[in-house]
Amino acid sequence: MADQRPDSGASKPKSEAQKTAEAWRASQPYLDSVWQLVGSVVGGGVLGFVLDRWLKTSPWLLLSGLGLGIIAGMVEFIRRVTKLK
């Protein structure tokens, strides 16, 4: 009886909070990739909007900024997601 070790808790079922925390941790790289995509599009749009106002070229730099943001965001999104597999 002296050789028995105390239960380390490995056999205990996980609580809902622990399961939820593990799910969020597992999804974090994918959520980060999505925010990178959104940030690129928004950043390109804001930069294009500001340059349009400053140079009075509306709406061409806004559209160009959005297009470049979409392209850059998609390239980075695909790069990150394929690296996760």
C-alpha positions in Angstrom: 0.0 0.0 0.0 2.9 2.4 0.5 3.8 2.1 -3.2 0.6 3.7 -4.4 1.0 7.1 -5.8 -1.7 9.8 -5.3 -4.0 10.3 -8.3 -2.5 13.1 -10.5 -5.9 14.1 -11.8 -5.2 12.7 -15.3 -8.3 10.5 -15.1 -10.7 13.3 -14.1 -13.1 14.4 -16.7 -12.5 17.9 -18.0 -15.0 20.7 -17.1 -16.8 22.6 -19.8 -14.6 25.6 -19.0 -11.4 23.6 -19.7 -12.9 22.2 -22.9 -13.8 25.7 -24.0 -10.3 27.1 -23.2 -8.7 24.3 -25.1 -10.9 24.9 -28.1 -10.0 28.7 -28.1 -6.3 27.9 -27.8 -6.6 25.5 -30.7 -8.4 28.0 -32.9 -6.1 30.9 -32.1 -3.8 30.6 -35.1 -6.8 30.5 -37.4 -8.4 33.5 -35.8 -5.1 35.4 -36.0 -5.0 34.7 -39.7 -8.5 36.1 -40.2 -7.6 39.2 -38.3 -4.5 39.6 -40.5 -6.8 39.5 -43.5 -9.3 41.9 -42.1 -6.5 44.3 -41.0 -4.9 44.3 -44.4 -8.1 45.2 -46.2 -9.1 47.9 -43.6 -5.5 49.3 -43.6 -5.4 49.5 -47.4 -8.8 51.2 -47.5 -8.0 53.8 -44.8 -4.6 54.6 -46.5 -6.3 54.9 -49.8 -9.1 57.1 -48.3 -6.6 59.4 -46.7 -4.5 59.7 -49.8 -7.6 60.4 -51.9 -8.6 63.3 -49.6 -5.1 64.7 -49.6 -4.5 64.4 -53.3 -8.1 65.0 -54.4 -8.2 61.9 -56.6 -11.4 60.3 -55.2 -12.1 57.4 -55.5 -9.1 55.9 -57.3 -6.6 55.6 -54.5 -9.3 54.3 -52.2 -10.1 51.5 -54.7 -6.4 50.9 -55.3 -5.7 50.7 -51.6 -8.6 48.3 -51.1 -7.4 46.1 -54.0 -3.8 46.0 -52.7 -5.1 45.3 -49.2 -7.2 42.4 -50.4 -4.3 40.9 -52.4 -1.8 41.3 -49.5 -4.3 40.0 -47.0 -5.2 36.9 -49.1 -1.5 36.1 -49.8 -0.7 36.3 -46.1 -3.8 34.4 -45.1 -3.0 31.6 -47.4 0.6 31.5 -46.3 -0.3 31.3 -42.7 -3.1 28.7 -43.1 -1.0 26.4 -45.2 1.9 26.6 -42.7 -0.6 25.4 -40.0 -1.3 22.1 -41.7 
